[in-house]
Amino acid sequence: MTIRVLARVLAFVATLFASHVAVAQDYWSSMGAGCVPAGKSVQDDQYLVAGGTVRHQVGKVGMITLFCSVHYNQGAPNPNRLRLLYRDSTGHDGIAFVRAQLIKMDSLTSVISVIAALHSDSFVDMVMTRKEFAFVHTLDFANSYYFVRVDLYRADTSQDVIFGGVSLATM
């Protein structure tokens, strides 16, 4: 009887510890198609939305810029990870890339500052992949606006860069 009780207590304690294993929790997220294309990307009809992702139109090269507005998530823990889902068929050679920047804009002065950045050329992956960057910053929606700027660049039509989505998470 004592062994059974001890086994149950140990199983219960193990369950408690297992539930506290570091698991990321999304604070905010957006698929690529949920972000707003800017300036030249729109004027030159450079981008294509397919299945929620964003990529270059067939035959188009250059920069595509998208802005993703970050919304306040009341009650959620402050995020400390910027995550990016992307494909860069060139790996880390620099001739094509996907870059995401978490940006803070002061609501009184419009001064902007980059809080965190993630660049596909920092990694060798050439297939759709998700990477993350840790940062330290307390979001202050009372005095600031937040957004993620995503840039997709390719110099040649043989290169494939795709923006799948972006998120802020807590680890």
Helices and strands as residue ranges (DSSP letters): H 2-19, E 25-31, G 32-34, E 36-37, H 40-43, E 47-50, E 53-56, E 62-69, E 81-88, E 96-106, E 112-119, G 120-122, E 129-134, E 144-154, E 161-170
